[in-house]
């Protein structure tokens, strides 16, 4: 991904990744996977996705003059 993405596309990608993480967690719950196996990876992925959103938004924001 590069800095030429529009803000709406950046936010759309962020939402899709969050929905994928939630979908995986829900799947794990219904498959009776122990919480310790998916909780911390899910939290880490949520945090990385949030950091990606911040970085891409800052890169897209034009500098002040």
N, C-alpha and C positions, 0 to 999 in steps of 0.2 A: 504494500500500500504506500502511496506517496502523498505528498502534501497538496496535490492538486485536486483531491477529492472535495466535493462540496460538503457543507456542514450537514445538510439533510442526509447525504449518503453516509457520512461518518456516523451519524446518530442511528440510521437504519441498520448499519452493520453492528453497532453496539447492541441494539435491541435484539437482533437475530442471534448474536452470540449468547446474550443473557438467556434468551428463550431456549437455546440448545442446552445450556448448563442446567436450567431448571428441568427440562425434559429428561436429561440424564439422571438427575437426582430423583425425580418421580419414578422413573423406570427402576432405579435401584431400590426404592422403597417397595414397589410392587413385587420385585424379585426377592425380597427379604434379605438383601445384602446388608451386612452389619454397618451401622452408621460410621464407625471408625474408619471404614475403608473408603468412603466417598465424601465425608463431611469436610475434612481439611483440604483435599484437592478442589472441591467445589468452591470453598471460601477463597483459596488461592487464585482460582480462575476468575472469580468475580472481581477480586482486587486487581488482577492484571488487566482485565477488561476495562475496569474503571480508569486505571492509569493510562491505558491506550487511548481512551476517550479524551482524557485531559491533554495528553501529549498532542494528539491529532488536532484538537480544537485550538490549542495554543499555536501550533504550526500554521493553522489556517487563518488565524486572526492577523490582520495586517498591523504592522508596527505603527505606533502613534507618531505623529509629526509635530 
